[in-house]
């Protein structure tokens, strides 16, 4: 996400980064959030006037139904059942006519077909697939390997720097912005 924000900024875009990992040295506006609900609110507000929304965040699909302060004590229990509630689908919530939406599918394994299905189901303009089980790439690494899925086809970006992946995604976004939608 940060590499994409950097790339868009370098290309002259007005960038607002909503993140759980704020960095004070960013040359663009950064909104720090701590929860999926806070992220949804910040993204929805920003997307109302945006041309492009890129959702690179790996927001959890579920959260605990009830929060507990501190440690949950064993207290003689042999097991514990947690009830989870579904989190809001931020990418779907922020949809509106004229907003170019880019989603990410961080899948466990080579699930390109599943990513194609996600693109169709979410109705996004672009979907960026990456395999989170691939060794040495993705979250926590300076490198990634992605496939950019668009209506006109797919672009595979072999293992390279996250900056090069961000440039490929930005190129795909620019192509869509330059074409009639």
Secondary structure as the mmCIF struct_conf table of DSSP 4:
data_model
#
loop_
_struct_conf.conf_type_id
_struct_conf.id
_struct_conf.beg_label_comp_id
_struct_conf.beg_label_asym_id
_struct_conf.beg_label_seq_id
_struct_conf.end_label_comp_id
_struct_conf.end_label_asym_id
_struct_conf.end_label_seq_id
HELX_RH_AL_P HELX_RH_AL_P1 UNK A 2 UNK A 10
TURN_TY1_P TURN_TY1_P1 UNK A 11 UNK A 12
STRN STRN1 UNK A 16 UNK A 19
BEND BEND1 UNK A 20 UNK A 21
TURN_TY1_P TURN_TY1_P2 UNK A 24 UNK A 25
BEND BEND2 UNK A 27 UNK A 28
STRN STRN2 UNK A 29 UNK A 32
BEND BEND3 UNK A 35 UNK A 35
HELX_RH_AL_P HELX_RH_AL_P2 UNK A 36 UNK A 47
TURN_TY1_P TURN_TY1_P3 UNK A 48 UNK A 49
BEND BEND4 UNK A 51 UNK A 51
STRN STRN3 UNK A 52 UNK A 55
BEND BEND5 UNK A 61 UNK A 61
STRN STRN4 UNK A 62 UNK A 64
BEND BEND6 UNK A 65 UNK A 66
BEND BEND7 UNK A 69 UNK A 70
TURN_TY1_P TURN_TY1_P4 UNK A 75 UNK A 76
BEND BEND8 UNK A 78 UNK A 78
STRN STRN5 UNK A 84 UNK A 86
HELX_LH_PP_P HELX_LH_PP_P1 UNK A 87 UNK A 88
HELX_RH_AL_P HELX_RH_AL_P3 UNK A 90 UNK A 93
TURN_TY1_P TURN_TY1_P5 UNK A 94 UNK A 94
TURN_TY1_P TURN_TY1_P6 UNK A 97 UNK A 98
STRN STRN6 UNK A 100 UNK A 107
BEND BEND9 UNK A 108 UNK A 110
HELX_RH_AL_P HELX_RH_AL_P4 UNK A 112 UNK A 122
TURN_TY1_P TURN_TY1_P7 UNK A 123 UNK A 123
BEND BEND10 UNK A 125 UNK A 125
STRN STRN7 UNK A 126 UNK A 131
TURN_TY1_P TURN_TY1_P8 UNK A 132 UNK A 133
BEND BEND11 UNK A 134 UNK A 134
TURN_TY1_P TURN_TY1_P9 UNK A 135 UNK A 136
BEND BEND12 UNK A 138 UNK A 138
TURN_TY1_P TURN_TY1_P10 UNK A 139 UNK A 140
BEND BEND13 UNK A 141 UNK A 142
STRN STRN8 UNK A 143 UNK A 150
TURN_TY1_P TURN_TY1_P11 UNK A 151 UNK A 152
STRN STRN9 UNK A 153 UNK A 161
HELX_RH_AL_P HELX_RH_AL_P5 UNK A 162 UNK A 178
BEND BEND14 UNK A 179 UNK A 179
#
